[in-house]
Amino acid sequence: MEELKDVLVRGTAWGGKIRVFAVRSTNLVNEMQRRHETMPTATAALGRTATAGAMMGAMLKGKEKLTIQVKGDGPIGQIVVDANADGEVRGYVDHPEVHLPSNAEGKLDVAGAVGRTGYLYVTKDLGLREPYRGSVPLISGELAEDFTYYFALSEQTPSAVSLGVLVDTDGSVLQAGGFVVQVLPGLTDEEITKLEHAIAAVPHVTKLLDQGETPEAMLRLVVGDDIHIHSETDIRFQCQCSYDKVEQTLVSLGEAELTQLIEEDGEAEVVCHFCNEKYTFDKDRLTRLLEQASPGSGEQA
């Protein structure tokens, strides 16, 4: 069976009175699971956050980017996801080894892992002097409800958010995706009620994906055929780390710390939080970096 690519669609519905986003993020979440070796509950928590991040990235323009931080009091610790308008997403969780017994509904206990007390933070780099920062308290730890609350409170946009990650018995990701429906000015009370009923009647997003539904088809189940898709974007895992960037970080440590590193360890290994790539530096390479860090070395190519 051919692997379906991850794709995100963005559009409007009901004469432009609703804004809609939907994404299949299965490969993205699978790649995160593979890189970070997350256990199922951690996979679901990171995957839901990354799926939300992909859709929030689609709300940006040009070179804008955002960072989501979920800091709850659960055992999973912090979840961090970066996303941009080009469909590039990366992320990690503090404790990928966390896995809890199923909740009362027989599903992965994401709320238990994330915690129900804490905050959801969103930082947007919009190319301005100061980034935009918004935060809301966690209200459930299930994450879809928390993002719904964020949109309503921090961005004053009434929204419905659905996020899902279906994990196989071997820990891999079978399905992942979600949708966001946002109410814009002009919707009548009757239309709002109609929309609420439609959203409540839609099967869970992972069930729809498992049945072969596309992101666009999921949206049509929610808002009907009065929908206009404006764009379709491929979604992928993409980290911005590189040897050059890690070298710059090591040089920024300064002469004293680099000297200590060379004398005590003779080598260095730096692991990227976001992608788990390992960058190793032997003594010769560290010595060259020390020369760059030394006062009077000037700008070196």
Solvent accessible surface area in square Angstrom, and as a share of the most:
residue,aa,sasa,rsa
1,M,233,1.04
2,E,154,0.69
3,E,137,0.61
4,L,93,0.46
5,K,120,0.51
6,D,6,0.03
7,V,12,0.07
8,L,2,0.01
9,V,3,0.02
10,R,85,0.31
11,G,0,0.00
12,T,32,0.19
13,A,3,0.02
14,W,23,0.08
15,G,75,0.72
16,G,37,0.36
17,K,55,0.23
18,I,0,0.00
19,R,77,0.28
20,V,0,0.00
21,F,1,0.00
22,A,0,0.00
23,V,0,0.00
24,R,16,0.06
25,S,0,0.00
26,T,17,0.10
27,N,41,0.21
28,L,3,0.01
29,V,1,0.01
30,N,47,0.24
31,E,44,0.20
32,M,1,0.00
33,Q,33,0.15
34,R,147,0.54
35,R,55,0.20
36,H,19,0.08
37,E,134,0.60
38,T,3,0.02
39,M,85,0.38
40,P,25,0.15
41,T,0,0.00
42,A,0,0.00
43,T,2,0.01
44,A,0,0.00
45,A,0,0.00
46,L,2,0.01
47,G,0,0.00
48,R,30,0.11
49,T,0,0.00
50,A,0,0.00
51,T,0,0.00
52,A,3,0.02
53,G,0,0.00
54,A,3,0.02
55,M,0,0.00
56,M,4,0.02
57,G,0,0.00
58,A,22,0.17
59,M,40,0.18
60,L,16,0.08
61,K,156,0.66
62,G,56,0.54
63,K,185,0.78
64,E,40,0.18
65,K,110,0.46
66,L,4,0.02
67,T,39,0.23
68,I,0,0.00
69,Q,51,0.22
70,V,1,0.00
71,K,89,0.38
72,G,18,0.18
73,D,101,0.52
74,G,15,0.15
75,P,69,0.44
76,I,0,0.00
77,G,20,0.19
78,Q,37,0.16
79,I,1,0.00
80,V,9,0.05
81,V,0,0.00
82,D,27,0.14
83,A,4,0.03
84,N,28,0.14
85,A,28,0.22
86,D,72,0.37
87,G,4,0.04
88,E,36,0.16
89,V,1,0.01
90,R,39,0.14
91,G,0,0.00
92,Y,28,0.11
93,V,8,0.05
94,D,65,0.34
95,H,83,0.37
96,P,36,0.23
97,E,107,0.48
98,V,16,0.09
99,H,84,0.38
100,L,46,0.23
101,P,114,0.72
102,S,71,0.46
103,N,40,0.21
104,A,117,0.91
105,E,134,0.60
106,G,56,0.53
107,K,111,0.47
108,L,41,0.20
109,D,26,0.13
110,V,0,0.00
111,A,1,0.01
112,G,20,0.19
113,A,0,0.00
114,V,1,0.00
115,G,5,0.05
116,R,148,0.54
117,T,95,0.55
118,G,16,0.15
119,Y,104,0.39
120,L,0,0.00
121,Y,76,0.29
122,V,0,0.00
123,T,34,0.20
124,K,28,0.12
125,D,60,0.31
126,L,58,0.29
127,G,70,0.67
128,L,127,0.63
129,R,233,0.85
130,E,121,0.54
131,P,45,0.29
132,Y,74,0.28
133,R,165,0.60
134,G,10,0.09
135,S,55,0.35
136,V,1,0.00
137,P,59,0.37
138,L,10,0.05
139,I,92,0.47
140,S,24,0.16
141,G,0,0.00
142,E,44,0.20
143,L,0,0.00
144,A,17,0.13
145,E,78,0.35
146,D,0,0.00
147,F,1,0.00
148,T,41,0.24
149,Y,70,0.27
150,Y,0,0.00
151,F,2,0.01
152,A,49,0.38
153,L,90,0.45
154,S,27,0.17
155,E,44,0.20
156,Q,136,0.60
157,T,22,0.13
158,P,75,0.47
159,S,17,0.11
160,A,22,0.17
161,V,18,0.10
162,S,23,0.15
163,L,7,0.04
164,G,1,0.01
165,V,14,0.08
166,L,64,0.32
167,V,25,0.14
168,D,47,0.24
169,T,146,0.85
170,D,112,0.58
171,G,9,0.09
172,S,37,0.24
173,V,6,0.04
174,L,80,0.40
175,Q,34,0.15
176,A,0,0.00
177,G,0,0.00
178,G,0,0.00
179,F,6,0.02
180,V,2,0.01
181,V,1,0.01
182,Q,0,0.00
183,V,28,0.16
184,L,50,0.25
185,P,130,0.82
186,G,58,0.56
187,L,20,0.10
188,T,70,0.41
189,D,119,0.62
190,E,142,0.64
191,E,42,0.19
192,I,59,0.30
193,T,62,0.36
194,K,125,0.53
195,L,6,0.03
196,E,102,0.46
197,H,124,0.55
198,A,27,0.21
199,I,43,0.22
200,A,87,0.68
201,A,83,0.64
202,V,24,0.14
203,P,59,0.37
204,H,85,0.38
205,V,0,0.00
206,T,14,0.08
207,K,115,0.49
208,L,3,0.01
209,L,6,0.03
210,D,88,0.45
211,Q,111,0.49
212,G,49,0.48
213,E,52,0.23
214,T,65,0.38
215,P,2,0.01
216,E,56,0.25
217,A,28,0.21
218,M,0,0.00
219,L,0,0.00
220,R,84,0.31
221,L,89,0.44
222,V,3,0.02
223,V,7,0.04
224,G,30,0.29
225,D,114,0.59
226,D,86,0.45
227,I,22,0.11
228,H,111,0.50
229,I,44,0.23
230,H,88,0.39
231,S,37,0.24
232,E,112,0.50
233,T,41,0.24
234,D,70,0.36
235,I,11,0.05
236,R,102,0.37
237,F,29,0.12
238,Q,73,0.32
239,C,19,0.11
240,Q,74,0.33
241,C,33,0.20
242,S,41,0.27
243,Y,81,0.31
244,D,96,0.49
245,K,103,0.44
246,V,14,0.08
247,E,34,0.15
248,Q,120,0.53
249,T,80,0.47
250,L,10,0.05
251,V,35,0.20
252,S,88,0.57
253,L,73,0.36
254,G,25,0.24
255,E,74,0.33
256,A,85,0.66
257,E,90,0.40
258,L,0,0.00
259,T,45,0.26
260,Q,96,0.43
261,L,43,0.22
262,I,18,0.09
263,E,135,0.60
264,E,122,0.54
265,D,90,0.47
266,G,21,0.20
267,E,107,0.48
268,A,12,0.09
269,E,103,0.46
270,V,48,0.28
271,V,63,0.36
272,C,19,0.11
273,H,132,0.59
274,F,32,0.13
275,C,3,0.02
276,N,60,0.31
277,E,76,0.34
278,K,119,0.50
279,Y,22,0.08
280,T,77,0.45
281,F,2,0.01
282,D,86,0.45
283,K,112,0.48
284,D,97,0.50
285,R,69,0.25
286,L,0,0.00
287,T,54,0.31
288,R,134,0.49
289,L,3,0.02
290,L,35,0.17
291,E,98,0.44
292,Q,68,0.30
293,A,23,0.18
294,S,29,0.19
295,P,114,0.72
296,G,86,0.83
297,S,33,0.22
298,G,58,0.55
299,E,181,0.81
300,Q,98,0.44
301,A,153,1.18
